[in-house]
Amino acid sequence: MNTAIDMSSDELCQRIQADPHILSPALPLLVRWADYDQTEDFLAYAAEHIRQVATADAVAVLRPVAGNWSTLAQADLDIAPPEELLADALDQDQPLTRHDWSVSPLTPDAAAGKQILLAVHRSALSLPQLAGLAALLSHGCTQLAARYQRQRRIRRLETILQISHQWNQTRQTEPLLVQMAEAATKLLGADRASIFLWDRAHKTLVGRPALGVEGGELRIPDDKGVVGHVVQTGEPQRVDRQQAEQQIDRQVDQQLGYATENILCVPLVGASGARFGAFEMLNKQKGEFTDEDQEGLIELAAHAATALETTHELEQLVLANRRLIDEAADAVQMIGDSPPIEALRSTIRRVADTDLAILLLGENGTGKEVAARLIHYLSPHRAQPFVAVNCAAIPETLLESELFGHEKGAFTDARDTRIGKFELAASGTLFLDEIGDLSLGGQSKLLRALEEKVVVRVGGSKPIPTNTRIIAATNQDLAQMVAEKKFREDLYFRLNVVTLELPPLRDRGDDILLLAEHFVADFCRQAGRKPFTLTAAARKRLRGHAWPGNIRELRNLVERIVYLTNGDKIDADQLEFIISPRASAAMQLPDDTSLNDATIGFQQQFIRRAIERSGGNMSAAATRLGLHRSNLYRKMRQLGMEDH
């Protein structure tokens, strides 16, 4: 009771104190409103209760509607109160009595303000007492309306939270905008909704979704119409049907083929406080947009702004990640057009889309890791990690920790939990290089992980599922190792689902020159020098070298040339200072080299080595070769070697 009285106005308390013998029986009106969900039900109870308290013949609660009087509640009402009396009481805002009728406006804090009147017929109440009853009734209506508003707000907030939760699950802007428009129209009972995003650079507002417009997108100047005003000022705006003709841009209506009758529009404000768009509702289905609608749309717009910013940031991250992946994929090139490389490239394209385990075979330096990366970037796993492991570099004692990870405290040096290579490569590709150097114990542990598709960290007990694709590589003859019991047969068959053999560089013909030119361009760019050209003799020298170190040897050769030589051209004699003398002495030529070319190549090499051993002294070199100095120069010209 005290709480209810505390919530009433001072005037209410004064009136109760002034007429306790009359008003005390009516005090239940202070609290009985809490028993009702609808104002109409409370007024029906109140009318009958007041009739009994006031010993009146009839009671009515009325409200003016469009020039007439609507009865909200009544008790034993046979005849209507005089309309003139009702109008006078309303105009004068005070209790009046006339012709057995007494009328009092409800106090201003009632839900409907001064537009409700309490009328009693043939009652012994004085006008102050009637005003007291009206105050009690007003109090109940006010509290009931406030509770109703709170409940509506709670329901609206719950709905908005559900909506925002759905929005936060959407990771693309276009579907998100459609979801926002649909949710807003349903929540606020509107016909249409659009979200306008501000393209400041072009001073344009881009509205989506825009029904009836090709592409579902509407573009308007950012300083025109209601939306432009809201974006520029940051203030919400409502346009009712009476204001529509003056404030609504009918050109947009014509473009949309739509008739806008009323509008509610609020700004979209980001976390930084900057406006980046507007949320617009069109055509309230019942009546006009209200303060409550505006409040609801502001709350909805706040969640929409957060979701849009998050989605935009996510899209930017995805775009950046995709860009990085594309750049990484572009950097992985299998250069060459020789038949062995074309065949290898074709096979890689066929197997990349599968999840089959692949075994890469080939000599050291033939580009097995490049082939593995190419398979990865051509596969559905390209957006996931590519993790390379050199099995030959992992000590037996650390193998499990490297591959499967360990928990903190699993062993002496395990100060923190560590994720293993299998987990790092989750949903991606794990490249196991030098698989032939893995110990038999390591092979057993690897086989178990491949067969069960789960790993367990060292010191842990929780199985961790893994769907990693495995690509293994080796320069050893695994089949022979299996026969010699140096490699597990079951692991060999597990890895050897698809076998790709990379050809040695000496069997790739002119690919040597293509690779050399690629490395020249790459290293010259890194060194900040203009790319040089290779003379015909230098190209022939490269073509004739055996390349025991394959592509790795060629790459290292070009890198040394770039950083150790000057000039715009590189000749064959400059290569001799860099190519391994041992490799030069044991010169190997491709099988298709003619005897004449082999002879010329040998003579060139022999002369260069003599000059090198003579420290560049041509006379001493000629003596070493058993020639006169002039004859040496003539022989070098015949062999296509530049004079020294």
C-alpha positions in Angstrom: 0.0 0.0 0.0 2.7 2.5 1.0 4.6 1.7 -2.2 1.5 2.5 -4.3 0.9 5.7 -2.4 4.5 6.7 -2.9 4.1 6.3 -6.6 1.0 8.6 -6.7 1.1 12.3 -7.1 1.1 14.8 -4.2 -2.3 15.9 -5.2 -3.6 12.3 -4.8 -2.2 12.0 -1.3 -3.7 15.3 -0.3 -7.2 14.3 -1.6 -7.1 11.0 0.2 -6.1 12.7 3.5 -8.9 15.4 3.0 -11.7 12.8 2.5 -10.6 9.6 4.2 -14.2 8.5 5.0 -15.2 8.6 1.3 -11.9 7.7 -0.4 -10.7 4.9 1.9 -13.1 2.4 0.5 -11.8 3.3 -3.0 -8.2 2.7 -2.1 -8.1 -0.7 -3.8 -8.0 1.2 -7.0 -4.4 2.0 -6.1 -3.3 -1.6 -6.3 -5.9 -3.6 -8.1 -4.6 -2.4 -11.5 -1.8 -4.9 -11.0 -4.3 -7.7 -11.4 -5.1 -6.7 -14.9 -3.3 -7.0 -18.2 -5.6 -4.7 -20.2 -6.6 -1.2 -19.4 -10.2 -1.9 -20.6 -10.5 -4.7 -18.0 -9.3 -2.5 -15.2 -11.7 0.3 -16.2 -14.6 -2.1 -16.2 -13.7 -3.2 -12.6 -13.1 0.4 -11.6 -16.5 1.6 -12.9 -18.4 -0.9 -10.8 -16.2 -0.3 -7.8 -16.7 3.5 -8.0 -20.5 3.1 -8.4 -20.6 1.2 -5.1 -18.3 3.5 -3.2 -20.1 6.6 -4.5 -23.5 5.1 -4.1 -24.3 6.3 -7.6 -27.0 5.1 -10.0 -24.5 4.9 -12.9 -20.8 5.4 -13.7 -19.1 5.9 -17.0 -15.5 6.4 -18.2 -15.5 8.2 -21.5 -13.1 9.6 -24.1 -13.7 12.0 -27.1 -13.2 10.4 -30.5 -13.6 12.3 -33.7 -16.2 14.8 -32.3 -18.2 12.1 -30.5 -17.9 10.4 -27.1 -16.7 6.8 -26.7 -17.5 4.9 -23.6 -14.5 3.0 -22.3 -16.3 1.4 -19.3 -19.6 1.8 -17.6 -21.7 0.5 -14.7 -25.5 0.5 -14.9 -25.5 3.2 -17.5 -28.9 3.6 -19.0 -28.6 7.2 -20.3 -25.6 9.0 -21.6 -24.1 12.0 -19.7 -24.9 15.3 -21.3 -22.3 16.0 -24.0 -22.3 19.7 -23.2 -21.3 18.9 -19.6 -18.6 16.6 -20.8 -17.2 19.2 -23.2 -17.2 21.9 -20.5 -15.4 19.7 -18.0 -12.8 18.8 -20.6 -12.3 22.4 -21.7 -12.2 23.9 -18.2 -10.1 20.9 -16.9 -12.0 20.7 -13.6 -14.9 18.8 -12.0 -18.4 20.1 -12.9 -22.0 19.0 -11.9 -25.2 19.5 -13.8 -28.6 17.8 -14.0 -27.8 14.9 -11.6 -24.5 14.3 -13.4 -21.0 15.0 -12.0 -18.0 14.8 -14.3 -14.3 15.0 -13.5 -11.2 14.8 -15.9 -8.6 12.3 -14.9 -5.4 13.9 -13.6 -2.7 14.7 -16.2 -0.5 11.7 -15.3 -3.0 9.3 -16.7 -1.9 7.2 -19.7 -4.2 9.1 -22.0 -3.7 12.5 -20.5 -6.7 14.8 -20.1 -8.7 13.0 -22.7 -10.5 10.7 -20.2 -13.5 11.7 -18.1 -15.1 10.1 -15.1 -18.9 10.6 -15.0 -21.3 9.6 -12.1 -25.1 9.9 -12.1 -27.1 10.7 -9.0 -24.2 10.5 -6.5 -23.9 12.1 -3.1 -20.2 12.8 -3.8 -19.0 16.4 -3.7 -16.9 17.6 -6.6 -13.6 17.4 -4.6 -14.5 13.9 -3.6 -15.2 13.0 -7.3 -11.9 14.5 -8.2 -10.2 12.3 -5.6 -11.8 9.2 -7.2 -10.7 10.4 -10.6 -7.2 10.7 -9.2 -7.3 7.1 -7.9 -8.5 5.9 -11.3 -5.9 8.0 -13.1 -3.2 6.5 -10.9 -4.3 2.9 -11.8 -4.5 3.7 -15.5 -1.0 5.3 -15.4 0.6 2.4 -13.6 -1.1 -0.1 -15.9 0.0 1.7 -19.0 3.5 2.0 -17.7 3.7 -1.7 -17.0 2.3 -2.4 -20.4 4.9 -0.2 -22.0 7.7 -2.0 -20.0 6.4 -5.3 -21.0 6.2 -4.2 -24.7 9.7 -2.9 -24.4 11.0 -6.2 -22.9 9.3 -8.2 -25.6 10.7 -5.8 -28.2 14.2 -6.1 -26.8 14.0 -9.8 -26.6 12.9 -9.9 -30.3 15.8 -7.5 -31.2 18.3 -9.7 -29.4 17.0 -12.8 -31.2 17.2 -10.8 -34.5 20.7 -9.6 -33.7 21.9 -13.1 -32.8 20.7 -14.2 -36.2 22.5 -11.3 -37.9 25.8 -12.2 -36.1 25.7 -15.6 -37.7 25.6 -14.0 -41.2 29.1 -13.5 -42.7 28.1 -11.7 -45.9 26.8 -8.2 -46.4 24.2 -8.8 -49.0 22.2 -11.6 -47.2 22.6 -9.6 -44.0 20.9 -6.5 -45.5 18.0 -8.6 -46.7 17.6 -10.2 -43.2 17.7 -6.7 -41.6 15.0 -5.4 -43.9 12.7 -8.4 -43.3 13.2 -8.3 -39.6 12.5 -4.6 -39.3 9.3 -4.7 -41.3 8.0 -7.6 -39.2 8.9 -6.0 -35.9 7.5 -2.5 -36.6 4.6 -3.6 -38.8 5.8 -1.7 -41.9 5.4 -2.5 -45.6 9.1 -2.0 -46.6 12.5 -1.3 -45.2 15.8 -0.3 -46.8 19.3 0.1 -45.4 21.2 3.0 -47.0 25.0 2.8 -46.8 26.9 6.1 -47.2 29.4 6.3 -50.1 31.1 9.5 -48.9 33.6 9.6 -51.7 30.9 9.8 -54.3 28.4 11.7 -52.1 25.9 8.9 -52.6 23.6 6.8 -50.5 23.3 3.2 -51.7 20.0 1.6 -50.6 19.6 -2.2 -50.4 17.4 -4.1 -50.8 15.4 -1.9 -53.1 12.4 -3.8 -54.4 11.4 -3.0 -58.0 14.9 -1.6 -58.9 17.1 -3.6 -61.3 19.9 -5.1 -59.3 18.0 -4.4 -56.0 20.1 -1.3 -55.4 19.0 2.3 -55.2 21.4 5.2 -55.5 20.4 8.7 -54.4 22.4 11.9 -53.6 23.4 12.0 -49.9 21.8 15.5 -49.4 18.3 14.7 -50.8 15.1 13.6 -49.2 14.5 12.2 -45.7 17.3 9.8 -45.8 19.8 12.5 -46.8 18.6 14.7 -44.0 19.0 11.9 -41.5 22.5 11.0 -42.7 23.6 14.6 -42.7 22.2 15.6 -39.4 22.3 12.4 -37.5 18.7 13.0 -36.2 15.8 10.5 -36.6 12.9 11.8 -38.7 9.3 10.8 -39.1 7.0 11.8 -41.9 3.3 11.2 -41.4 0.6 11.1 -44.1 -0.2 14.8 -43.8 3.4 15.8 -44.3 4.1 13.3 -47.1 3.4 15.5 -50.1 5.8 18.2 -48.8 8.7 16.0 -47.6 8.7 12.8 -49.7 10.7 12.7 -53.0 8.2 11.4 -55.5 10.9 10.9 -58.1 12.2 8.0 -56.1 8.6 6.7 -55.8 8.3 6.8 -59.6 11.6 5.0 -60.0 10.4 2.3 -57.5 6.9 2.2 -58.8 5.7 2.7 -55.3 3.6 5.1 -53.3 5.2 6.2 -50.0 2.6 7.4 -47.4 4.7 7.7 -44.3 8.4 7.3 -43.3 10.5 6.5 -40.3 14.2 6.9 -40.7 17.1 6.7 -38.2 20.9 7.0 -38.7 23.3 4.1 -38.6 26.2 4.9 -36.3 29.4 2.9 -36.0 31.4 2.1 -32.8 33.6 5.1 -33.4 30.5 7.4 -33.5 30.7 8.1 -37.2 27.5 7.9 -39.3 27.8 5.4 -42.2 24.2 5.1 -43.3 20.5 5.1 -42.4 17.7 2.6 -41.7 14.4 3.6 -43.4 10.9 2.2 -42.9 8.1 2.8 -45.3 4.3 2.8 -44.9 3.2 1.8 -41.4 0.5 -0.8 -42.0 -1.8 0.5 -39.2 -1.8 4.2 -38.6 1.4 6.3 -38.2 4.8 5.5 -36.9 4.9 6.3 -33.2 7.5 7.3 -30.6 7.7 3.7 -29.6 8.4 2.6 -33.2 11.1 5.2 -33.4 12.7 4.0 -30.2 12.5 0.4 -31.4 14.1 1.3 -34.8 16.9 3.2 -33.0 17.7 0.1 -30.9 17.5 -2.2 -34.0 19.7 0.2 -35.9 22.4 0.0 -33.2 22.5 -3.8 -33.5 22.4 -3.5 -37.3 25.4 -1.1 -37.3 27.4 -3.5 -35.1 26.5 -6.5 -37.3 27.3 -4.5 -40.5 30.6 -3.3 -39.2 31.6 -6.8 -38.0 30.5 -8.4 -41.3 32.4 -5.7 -43.3 35.5 -6.2 -41.2 35.2 -10.0 -41.7 34.7 -9.6 -45.4 37.8 -7.4 -45.5 39.8 -10.0 -43.6 38.5 -12.8 -45.9 39.4 -10.7 -48.9 42.8 -9.9 -47.6 43.4 -13.6 -46.7 42.2 -14.6 -50.2 44.6 -12.0 -51.7 47.5 -13.4 -49.6 46.6 -16.9 -50.6 46.4 -15.9 -54.3 49.8 -14.2 -54.0 51.3 -17.2 -52.3 49.8 -19.5 -55.0 51.1 -17.2 -57.8 54.6 -17.4 -56.3 54.6 -21.2 -56.6 55.5 -21.9 -60.2 56.6 -25.0 -61.9 58.7 -23.4 -64.6 59.4 -25.3 -67.8 57.7 -26.7 -70.9 59.7 -29.9 -71.4 57.6 -33.1 -71.9 58.5 -34.5 -68.4 57.3 -31.3 -66.8 54.2 -31.0 -68.9 53.3 -34.6 -67.9 53.9 -33.9 -64.3 51.9 -30.7 -64.3 49.0 -32.5 -65.9 49.1 -35.3 -63.3 49.2 -32.7 -60.5 46.0 -31.0 -61.8 44.2 -34.4 -61.8 45.1 -35.4 -58.3 45.0 -32.0 -56.6 41.2 -32.0 -56.2 41.3 -35.4 -54.4 42.3 -36.1 -50.8 44.5 -39.0 -51.8 47.9 -39.4 -50.1 50.7 -38.5 -52.5 54.3 -39.7 -52.6 56.8 -37.4 -54.4 60.0 -39.1 -55.6 63.1 -37.5 -57.1 66.7 -36.4 -56.5 67.6 -33.7 -54.1 66.9 -30.3 -55.5 64.4 -31.3 -58.1 61.6 -29.2 -56.6 59.6 -31.7 -54.5 58.4 -29.1 -52.1 57.4 -26.8 -55.0 55.3 -29.7 -56.4 53.7 -30.2 -52.9 52.8 -26.6 -52.6 51.4 -26.5 -56.1 49.2 -29.5 -55.2 48.1 -27.7 -52.1 47.2 -24.4 -53.9 45.3 -26.3 -56.6 43.3 -28.2 -54.0 40.1 -27.4 -52.0 42.5 -27.0 -49.0 44.2 -23.9 -50.5 42.8 -21.5 -47.9 44.1 -23.7 -45.1 47.7 -24.0 -43.8 50.5 -25.7 -45.7 52.9 -27.1 -43.1 56.3 -28.6 -44.1 58.2 -30.9 -41.9 61.8 -32.1 -42.6 61.7 -35.6 -41.1 65.5 -36.0 -41.3 65.9 -33.0 -39.0 63.7 -34.3 -36.1 65.5 -36.2 -33.4 63.8 -39.5 -32.4 63.2 -38.1 -28.9 61.3 -35.1 -30.2 59.4 -36.7 -33.0 56.1 -37.1 -31.1 56.2 -33.6 -29.7 56.9 -32.1 -33.2 54.2 -34.0 -35.0 51.5 -34.4 -32.3 52.3 -31.6 -29.8 52.6 -31.9 -26.0 50.9 -30.7 -22.9 52.5 -28.4 -20.3 54.7 -30.5 -17.9 54.7 -33.6 -20.2 58.5 -33.7 -19.8 61.3 -31.7 -18.3 61.4 -28.9 -20.9 57.7 -28.8 -21.6 57.1 -25.4 -20.0 54.0 -24.6 -22.1 51.5 -26.5 -24.2 52.6 -26.9 -27.8 50.5 -27.6 -30.8 51.9 -30.3 -33.1 52.3 -30.1 -36.9 49.2 -32.2 -37.5 47.1 -29.7 -35.6 48.8 -26.8 -37.3 47.9 -28.3 -40.6 44.3 -29.0 -39.7 42.1 -29.1 -42.8 45.2 -28.2 -44.8 48.2 -30.0 -46.1 51.1 -31.6 -44.1 54.2 -32.1 -46.2 56.5 -34.7 -44.8 59.9 -34.2 -46.6 62.7 -36.8 -46.4 60.2 -39.4 -45.1 62.8 -42.1 -45.8 65.0 -40.8 -43.0 62.2 -41.4 -40.4 63.2 -44.0 -37.8 61.2 -47.2 -37.5 59.7 -46.0 -34.2 58.7 -42.7 -35.8 57.2 -44.6 -38.8 55.0 -46.6 -36.4 53.7 -43.5 -34.6 53.0 -41.8 -37.9 51.2 -44.8 -39.3 48.9 -44.9 -36.3 48.0 -41.2 -36.7 47.3 -41.7 -40.4 45.1 -44.8 -39.9 43.1 -43.5 -36.9 42.9 -39.9 -38.1 43.4 -38.7 -34.6 46.4 -37.5 -32.6 47.1 -37.3 -28.9 49.5 -34.8 -27.5 52.4 -36.1 -25.4 51.3 -36.0 -21.8 47.7 -35.7 -22.8 44.7 -38.1 -23.1 42.2 -36.3 -25.3 42.0 -37.6 -28.9 42.2 -34.7 -31.4 40.6 -35.4 -34.8 42.7 -34.5 -37.8 41.6 -34.3 -41.4 45.0 -33.2 -42.7 46.1 -34.2 -46.2 49.4 -35.9 -46.3 52.1 -35.4 -49.0 55.3 -37.2 -48.4 58.6 -36.9 -50.3 62.0 -38.7 -50.5 65.0 -39.1 -52.7 65.4 -42.7 -51.6 64.2 -45.9 -53.1 61.4 -46.7 -50.5 60.6 -50.0 -52.2 64.1 -51.2 -51.7 64.1 -49.9 -48.1 60.9 -52.0 -47.5 62.7 -55.0 -48.9 65.6 -54.3 -46.6 63.3 -53.9 -43.6 64.3 -50.3 -43.2 60.9 -48.9 -44.0 57.5 -50.2 -42.8 55.6 -51.9 -45.6 52.2 -50.8 -44.2 53.3 -47.2 -44.0 54.7 -47.4 -47.5 51.4 -48.5 -49.0 49.6 -45.9 -46.9 51.7 -43.1 -48.4 52.1 -44.5 -51.8 48.5 -44.1 -53.1 49.6 -41.8 -55.8 53.3 -41.5 -56.8 54.8 -38.6 -58.7 58.4 -38.7 -59.9 60.1 -35.4 -60.5 62.7 -35.5 -63.4 66.3 -34.4 -62.8 67.3 -31.0 -64.3 69.7 -32.6 -66.8 66.8 -34.4 -68.4 64.7 -31.2 -68.9 66.5 -29.7 -71.9 65.8 -26.0 -72.4 64.0 -25.8 -69.1 67.5 -25.1 -67.7 67.6 -21.8 -69.6 64.0 -20.9 -68.7 64.8 -21.5 -65.0 68.0 -19.6 -65.2 66.2 -16.5 -66.8 63.6 -16.7 -64.0 66.2 -16.8 -61.3 68.1 -13.9 -63.0 65.0 -11.7 -63.0 64.1 -12.6 -59.4 67.6 -12.1 -57.8 68.3 -9.0 -59.8 65.1 -7.5 -58.6 66.1 -8.3 -55.0 69.6 -7.0 -55.5 68.3 -3.8 -57.1 70.3 -4.3 -60.3 69.3 -4.3 -63.9 68.8 -7.9 -65.2 71.8 -9.1 -67.3 71.7 -11.4 -70.3 73.5 -14.6 -70.9 75.6 -14.9 -74.0 75.2 -17.8 -76.3 78.3 -19.4 -74.9 77.0 -19.0 -71.4 73.7 -20.5 -72.3 75.4 -23.4 -74.0 77.6 -23.8 -70.9 74.5 -24.0 -68.7 72.8 -26.4 -71.0 75.8 -28.7 -71.0 76.3 -28.9 -67.3 75.2 -32.1 -65.5 73.6 -30.3 -62.6 74.0 -32.9 -59.9 72.4 -30.5 -57.5 69.4 -30.0 -59.9 67.3 -26.8 -59.6 68.8 -26.0 -56.2 72.3 -25.9 -57.7 71.1 -23.7 -60.6 69.4 -21.3 -58.3 72.4 -21.0 -56.1 74.6 -20.5 -59.1 72.5 -17.6 -60.4 72.3 -16.0 -57.0 76.1 -16.0 -56.8 76.4 -14.5 -60.3 74.0 -11.7 -59.4 76.0 -10.7 -56.3 79.5 -11.4 -57.5 79.6 -10.1 -61.0 79.0 -6.8 -62.9 78.0 -5.9 -66.4 75.1 -6.4 -68.6 76.2 -9.7 -70.0 77.5 -12.9 -68.5 79.7 -15.1 -70.6 80.7 -18.8 -70.2 84.1 -18.0 -68.7 82.5 -16.1 -65.9 80.5 -19.2 -65.0 83.7 -21.2 -64.7 84.6 -19.3 -61.5 81.3 -20.3 -59.9 80.4 -23.7 -61.2 82.1 -26.4 -59.1 85.5 -27.4 -60.6 84.8 -31.0 -59.6 81.5 -30.9 -61.5 83.3 -29.3 -64.5 86.0 -31.9 -64.5 83.5 -34.7 -64.5 81.5 -33.0 -67.2 78.3 -34.8 -68.2 76.3 -34.0 -71.3 72.7 -34.9 -72.2 72.3 -38.1 -74.2 71.3 -36.2 -77.3 74.6 -34.2 -77.5 76.5 -34.8 -80.8 80.1 -35.9 -80.8 81.1 -32.6 -82.4 79.3 -30.5 -79.7 80.8 -32.7 -77.0 84.3 -32.2 -78.4 83.9 -28.4 -78.6 82.5 -28.4 -75.0 85.4 -30.4 -73.7 88.0 -28.1 -75.5 86.3 -25.0 -74.1 86.3 -26.4 -70.6 89.9 -27.6 -70.9 91.1 -24.1 -72.1 89.2 -22.3 -69.4 90.6 -24.5 -66.6 94.1 -23.8 -68.0 93.5 -20.1 -68.0 92.1 -20.3 -64.5 95.1 -22.3 -63.2 97.4 -19.7 -64.7 95.7 -16.9 -62.9 94.4 -15.4 -66.1 97.9 -15.1 -67.7 97.3 -16.1 -71.3 101.0 -16.7 -72.1 101.3 -19.1 -69.2 98.0 -20.8 -70.1 99.3 -21.2 -73.7 102.5 -22.8 -72.5 100.5 -25.1 -70.2 98.4 -26.2 -73.2 101.5 -26.6 -75.5 100.4 -23.7 -77.8 101.8 -20.4 -78.9 99.9 -17.4 -77.4 98.6 -16.3 -80.8 97.4 -19.9 -81.6 95.6 -20.0 -78.3 93.6 -16.8 -79.2 92.8 -18.2 -82.6 91.6 -21.5 -81.1 89.4 -19.6 -78.6 87.8 -17.6 -81.5 87.1 -20.8 -83.4 85.4 -22.3 -80.3 83.3 -19.1 -79.8 85.1 -18.0 -76.7 85.7 -14.2 -76.2 89.3 -13.0 -76.2 91.0 -12.3 -72.9 
